[in-house]
């Protein structure tokens, strides 16, 4: 499958700061109301490439990446800034052109030797940079086989997955002397609240003000759970298309077909409840949340121009509807019944009015910091965030000029204590999925033991590396 962590070393050759080649005037860019819903998390992206068939040497390739990065940062200039607090205490971006850390390293390992099933072994502290300051850090690591790994670490408050994809694909295009794939928009007014604000009670129930948490957490009934959240690890799996179709069939009933994402989320939710019950956490709530992108929803009925503006919007345009059920009630529920509940809470957020309500609700809470209710730690619960990466279609977009991307994935630092799962398209089989999971070790071991027919360890053999 791969070598162990101690079997290869990574040497940092140099660390530089890359700034926009045409600096913008120093200014402050406020967060939108939807940005303000995102906690100060880091999230990474990893892109793997085989040895180039061209005769280009490594130094030339790295120099090309550095030069095009400077050009890309001219368009995506907030990534070269820093997050500061304004006079109201809210975070915003100081667009000061300080640049991003650009690390060049060499690893004593070949691409086919990397352990993709346990990415913490291959990437944590080795090929994925730590973001020490600023908004973005990038590391380019050359491999013994002539391959390369490009890894980015973003401050999630500035960019969601869609926006990160905008940046990296544009950077790749510019490295090939092609036009950027996107011209980003930072027009904050497109996400302004309505006056007067108006929102449904269900919207107000999705998030909590952090200022309310101390009193809640002092209640012994709301003590945090003992699931060893400090020891979350990451693992990657592939799911075969035939198994996904069977799962979808089990999750559908009465002629109403559940989507693959709804079916997967339902299965994950229920097996989490079984894990809770079997591990003795019988009095816990199981929360499952699914990230919903609002770009197309917010432009519904407003014409092509608004669609184009929202497609180009750089930042966070997400809602995270969720379901919550006691583990004892969930563990034996038919999968179709679970899927109905997932469909119901997703449907509540997959519309324009929901996002307008959410923007308005945040406006009435400012400047209080906010957090998604399931992840606020106010009850004995396990809470998992599910995100879908299928829509990004990165395999054909991340070509820097020396070959197509052979594998790409998100990466969550080990220091993050939240539970996160992302589904992605397989790079080798159209109907398969690759699934990234960041969960407690015991939880993952339980999934592997009880659902090995679905979650198969991601190997270099499967990836044809």
KENURO-343222 format. One record per residue (C-alpha): x, y, z. Coordinates in steps of 0.1 Angstrom, whole numbers, plus 5000, padded with zeros to 4 digits. Layout:
BEGIN
east; north; up
X; Y; Z .
...
This chain:
BEGIN
east; north; up
5000; 5000; 5000 .
5027; 5024; 5008 .
5057; 5031; 5030 .
5055; 5041; 5067 .
5062; 5076; 5080 .
5098; 5068; 5092 .
5107; 5053; 5058 .
5111; 5086; 5040 .
5122; 5121; 5048 .
5114; 5155; 5033 .
5140; 5182; 5031 .
5129; 5218; 5028 .
5151; 5234; 5002 .
5139; 5270; 5006 .
5110; 5291; 5019 .
5101; 5323; 5001 .
5074; 5349; 5001 .
5055; 5353; 4968 .
5035; 5385; 4964 .
5014; 5398; 4936 .
5035; 5411; 4907 .
5011; 5441; 4904 .
5002; 5451; 4940 .
4969; 5465; 4948 .
4965; 5496; 4970 .
4965; 5487; 5007 .
4929; 5484; 5018 .
4905; 5463; 5040 .
4880; 5439; 5025 .
4851; 5431; 5048 .
4838; 5395; 5052 .
4803; 5389; 5040 .
4776; 5376; 5063 .
4782; 5341; 5050 .
4820; 5344; 5056 .
4812; 5353; 5092 .
4796; 5318; 5097 .
4829; 5300; 5091 .
4851; 5293; 5121 .
4889; 5299; 5120 .
4897; 5265; 5105 .
4925; 5256; 5080 .
4917; 5233; 5051 .
4941; 5220; 5026 .
4943; 5207; 4990 .
4968; 5182; 4977 .
4976; 5176; 4940 .
4998; 5148; 4928 .
5016; 5145; 4894 .
5036; 5119; 4877 .
5070; 5126; 4861 .
5067; 5149; 4832 .
5072; 5134; 4797 .
5088; 5167; 4787 .
5125; 5174; 4792 .
5118; 5203; 4816 .
5139; 5201; 4847 .
5126; 5206; 4883 .
5142; 5240; 4888 .
5125; 5254; 4857 .
5091; 5239; 4868 .
5094; 5254; 4902 .
5104; 5288; 4888 .
5074; 5287; 4865 .
5051; 5279; 4894 .
5065; 5308; 4914 .
5062; 5333; 4885 .
5026; 5323; 4877 .
5017; 5323; 4914 .
5027; 5360; 4915 .
5005; 5366; 4885 .
4975; 5347; 4900 .
4978; 5366; 4933 .
4973; 5398; 4913 .
4938; 5386; 4905 .
4932; 5368; 4938 .
4948; 5395; 4959 .
4930; 5388; 4992 .
4950; 5356; 4994 .
4981; 5377; 4997 .
4967; 5396; 5027 .
4961; 5390; 5064 .
4931; 5386; 5086 .
4927; 5413; 5112 .
4899; 5425; 5135 .
4881; 5457; 5128 .
4869; 5482; 5155 .
4837; 5461; 5160 .
4858; 5430; 5167 .
4849; 5413; 5134 .
4875; 5396; 5112 .
4882; 5411; 5078 .
4910; 5409; 5052 .
4938; 5434; 5052 .
4948; 5434; 5016 .
4984; 5445; 5022 .
5002; 5424; 4995 .
5024; 5407; 5020 .
5022; 5376; 4999 .
5021; 5338; 5007 .
5047; 5314; 5020 .
5060; 5294; 4991 .
5080; 5263; 5002 .
5101; 5241; 4980 .
5110; 5207; 4993 .
5123; 5173; 4981 .
5110; 5140; 4994 .
5129; 5107; 4995 .
5099; 5087; 4982 .
5083; 5078; 4950 .
5047; 5086; 4941 .
5036; 5050; 4941 .
5050; 5045; 4976 .
5028; 5071; 4992 .
5002; 5059; 5017 .
4970; 5074; 5005 .
4948; 5053; 5028 .
4965; 5070; 5058 .
4973; 5104; 5044 .
4985; 5117; 5078 .
5015; 5094; 5073 .
5024; 5108; 5040 .
5013; 5144; 5041 .
5010; 5158; 5077 .
5042; 5177; 5085 .
5058; 5165; 5053 .
5042; 5177; 5021 .
5013; 5198; 5034 .
5025; 5232; 5048 .
5015; 5247; 5080 .
4999; 5282; 5076 .
5018; 5302; 5101 .
5004; 5336; 5091 .
4985; 5352; 5063 .
4957; 5335; 5044 .
4975; 5309; 5023 .
5006; 5287; 5023 .
5019; 5266; 4994 .
5044; 5238; 4993 .
5059; 5222; 4962 .
5075; 5188; 4969 .
5095; 5169; 4943 .
5097; 5131; 4945 .
5124; 5106; 4938 .
5105; 5093; 4907 .
5104; 5128; 4892 .
5068; 5133; 4902 .
5055; 5163; 4922 .
5030; 5171; 4949 .
5016; 5206; 4952 .
4998; 5213; 4985 .
4979; 5244; 4996 .
4966; 5254; 5030 .
4939; 5280; 5032 .
4922; 5299; 5060 .
4886; 5286; 5055 .
4872; 5320; 5066 .
4884; 5334; 5033 .
4876; 5306; 5008 .
4853; 5277; 5005 .
4861; 5247; 4983 .
4845; 5263; 4952 .
4867; 5294; 4956 .
4899; 5274; 4963 .
4892; 5255; 4931 .
4888; 5288; 4913 .
4922; 5299; 4925 .
4942; 5267; 4918 .
4927; 5261; 4884 .
4934; 5297; 4874 .
4970; 5294; 4887 .
4974; 5262; 4867 .
4961; 5279; 4835 .
4984; 5309; 4840 .
5014; 5286; 4845 .
5006; 5273; 4809 .
5003; 5309; 4797 .
4966; 5305; 4793 .
4939; 5328; 4805 .
4927; 5322; 4841 .
4898; 5299; 4844 .
4879; 5325; 4865 .
4881; 5362; 4870 .
4872; 5364; 4906 .
4846; 5389; 4920 .
4850; 5404; 4955 .
4818; 5425; 4952 .
4805; 5423; 4988 .
4772; 5440; 4980 .
4758; 5408; 4962 .
4755; 5393; 4997 .
4741; 5423; 5016 .
4712; 5418; 5039 .
4677; 5431; 5031 .
4662; 5460; 5049 .
4643; 5453; 5070 .
4657; 5419; 5077 .
4634; 5389; 5077 .
4640; 5352; 5083 .
4622; 5320; 5094 .
4626; 5306; 5129 .
4642; 5275; 5114 .
4670; 5296; 5100 .
4677; 5312; 5134 .
4680; 5277; 5149 .
4709; 5267; 5127 .
4736; 5287; 5145 .
4745; 5298; 5179 .
4762; 5330; 5192 .
4795; 5321; 5209 .
4787; 5346; 5236 .
4760; 5323; 5248 .
4782; 5292; 5251 .
4799; 5297; 5285 .
4766; 5294; 5304 .
4756; 5264; 5283 .
4788; 5246; 5288 .
4788; 5250; 5326 .
4757; 5228; 5328 .
4768; 5193; 5337 .
4742; 5179; 5314 .
4760; 5196; 5285 .
4795; 5184; 5292 .
4815; 5177; 5261 .
4816; 5141; 5250 .
4845; 5117; 5257 .
4850; 5105; 5222 .
4887; 5115; 5221 .
4881; 5143; 5196 .
4918; 5153; 5202 .
4928; 5122; 5183 .
4910; 5126; 5150 .
4929; 5111; 5121 .
4923; 5111; 5083 .
4918; 5081; 5061 .
4908; 5078; 5024 .
4887; 5051; 5007 .
4872; 5043; 4974 .
4836; 5032; 4969 .
4827; 5011; 4939 .
4800; 5023; 4917 .
4780; 4991; 4920 .
4780; 4994; 4958 .
4769; 5030; 4956 .
4740; 5020; 4934 .
4730; 4993; 4958 .
4731; 5018; 4987 .
4710; 5042; 4966 .
4684; 5014; 4960 .
4682; 5007; 4998 .
4678; 5044; 5005 .
4649; 5048; 4980 .
4613; 5039; 4985 .
4578; 5044; 4970 .
4593; 5054; 4936 .
4612; 5083; 4952 .
4649; 5079; 4944 .
4674; 5093; 4968 .
4705; 5109; 4954 .
4738; 5092; 4959 .
4749; 5119; 4983 .
4717; 5115; 5003 .
4721; 5077; 5003 .
4758; 5080; 5014 .
4750; 5105; 5041 .
4721; 5084; 5054 .
4744; 5053; 5057 .
4772; 5073; 5074 .
4746; 5088; 5099 .
4732; 5054; 5108 .
4765; 5036; 5111 .
4777; 5064; 5134 .
4747; 5058; 5156 .
4756; 5021; 5157 .
4792; 5030; 5166 .
4779; 5052; 5194 .
4756; 5025; 5209 .
4782; 4997; 5205 .
4809; 5018; 5222 .
4788; 5026; 5252 .
4777; 5062; 5243 .
4740; 5054; 5246 .
4729; 5088; 5256 .
4744; 5108; 5228 .
4728; 5127; 5199 .
4740; 5120; 5163 .
4742; 5151; 5142 .
4749; 5150; 5105 .
4753; 5183; 5085 .
4757; 5187; 5048 .
4774; 5217; 5031 .
4751; 5233; 5005 .
4765; 5259; 4980 .
4743; 5289; 4975 .
4757; 5305; 4944 .
4732; 5292; 4919 .
4704; 5294; 4945 .
4710; 5331; 4951 .
4709; 5339; 4914 .
4676; 5321; 4908 .
4652; 5341; 4886 .
4676; 5371; 4883 .
4691; 5364; 4848 .
4724; 5355; 4833 .
4743; 5385; 4847 .
4735; 5376; 4883 .
4744; 5340; 4876 .
4778; 5351; 4862 .
4784; 5374; 4892 .
4776; 5346; 4917 .
4797; 5320; 4897 .
4827; 5344; 4900 .
4821; 5353; 4937 .
4852; 5345; 4958 .
4845; 5336; 4994 .
4821; 5314; 5014 .
4786; 5309; 5000 .
4776; 5279; 5021 .
4748; 5268; 5044 .
4751; 5237; 5066 .
4716; 5223; 5073 .
4717; 5194; 5097 .
4696; 5166; 5112 .
4698; 5153; 5148 .
4685; 5120; 5162 .
4693; 5101; 5194 .
4716; 5073; 5185 .
4694; 5046; 5201 .
4665; 5057; 5178 .
4687; 5060; 5147 .
4708; 5028; 5148 .
4680; 5004; 5136 .
4661; 5028; 5114 .
4655; 5016; 5078 .
4679; 5033; 5055 .
4651; 5047; 5034 .
4636; 5064; 5065 .
4670; 5079; 5073 .
4673; 5091; 5037 .
4639; 5108; 5039 .
4651; 5128; 5069 .
4683; 5138; 5050 .
4663; 5148; 5020 .
4640; 5169; 5041 .
4667; 5190; 5058 .
4687; 5194; 5026 .
4656; 5205; 5008 .
4650; 5232; 5034 .
4683; 5248; 5025 .
4685; 5242; 4988 .
4666; 5274; 4978 .
4671; 5311; 4973 .
4649; 5322; 5003 .
4669; 5301; 5027 .
4701; 5319; 5018 .
4685; 5353; 5019 .
4671; 5345; 5053 .
4705; 5333; 5065 .
4722; 5365; 5054 .
4696; 5386; 5071 .
4698; 5365; 5104 .
4736; 5370; 5105 .
4731; 5408; 5100 .
4710; 5409; 5132 .
4736; 5390; 5152 .
4766; 5411; 5142 .
4792; 5416; 5156 .
4787; 5385; 5178 .
4808; 5355; 5166 .
4786; 5325; 5155 .
4790; 5288; 5152 .
4769; 5260; 5136 .
4747; 5245; 5164 .
4758; 5209; 5160 .
4794; 5218; 5164 .
4791; 5242; 5194 .
4797; 5215; 5220 .
4766; 5223; 5240 .
4753; 5187; 5243 .
4766; 5151; 5244 .
4768; 5145; 5207 .
4788; 5134; 5178 .
4786; 5158; 5148 .
4799; 5151; 5113 .
4801; 5176; 5084 .
4797; 5161; 5049 .
4808; 5179; 5019 .
4805; 5169; 4982 .
4835; 5176; 4959 .
4820; 5160; 4928 .
4810; 5193; 4912 .
4846; 5206; 4911 .
4858; 5182; 4884 .
4894; 5190; 4892 .
4911; 5163; 4871 .
4911; 5183; 4839 .
4916; 5217; 4854 .
4948; 5214; 4875 .
4973; 5210; 4846 .
5003; 5232; 4853 .
5019; 5223; 4820 .
5038; 5191; 4827 .
5010; 5165; 4827 .
4975; 5159; 4840 .
4967; 5156; 4876 .
4967; 5120; 4886 .
4951; 5125; 4921 .
4938; 5154; 4941 .
4921; 5156; 4974 .
4913; 5178; 5003 .
4934; 5175; 5035 .
4924; 5184; 5070 .
4952; 5191; 5095 .
4954; 5167; 5125 .
4950; 5196; 5148 .
4913; 5201; 5137 .
4890; 5184; 5162 .
4858; 5186; 5141 .
4846; 5155; 5122 .
4847; 5161; 5084 .
4839; 5139; 5054 .
4842; 5147; 5017 .
4831; 5127; 4988 .
4850; 5131; 4955 .
4849; 5117; 4920 .
4873; 5088; 4914 .
4902; 5097; 4891 .
4902; 5063; 4875 .
4865; 5050; 4873 .
4836; 5072; 4864 .
4810; 5056; 4887 .
4833; 5052; 4917 .
4839; 5077; 4945 .
4869; 5086; 4967 .
4859; 5094; 5002 .
4881; 5115; 5026 .
4872; 5110; 5063 .
4886; 5129; 5093 .
4871; 5112; 5124 .
4882; 5097; 5157 .
4904; 5067; 5152 .
4879; 5043; 5170 .
4851; 5056; 5148 .
4871; 5049; 5116 .
4881; 5015; 5128 .
4844; 5007; 5134 .
4835; 5018; 5099 .
4862; 4997; 5084 .
4852; 4967; 5104 .
4815; 4969; 5098 .
4813; 4984; 5063 .
4844; 4970; 5045 .
4822; 4962; 5015 .
4816; 4999; 5010 .
4848; 5016; 5023 .
4879; 5001; 5006 .
4913; 5014; 5015 .
4926; 5038; 4988 .
4958; 5024; 4974 .
4982; 5034; 4947 .
4972; 5001; 4929 .
4936; 5014; 4926 .
4949; 5048; 4915 .
4971; 5031; 4889 .
5002; 5049; 4901 .
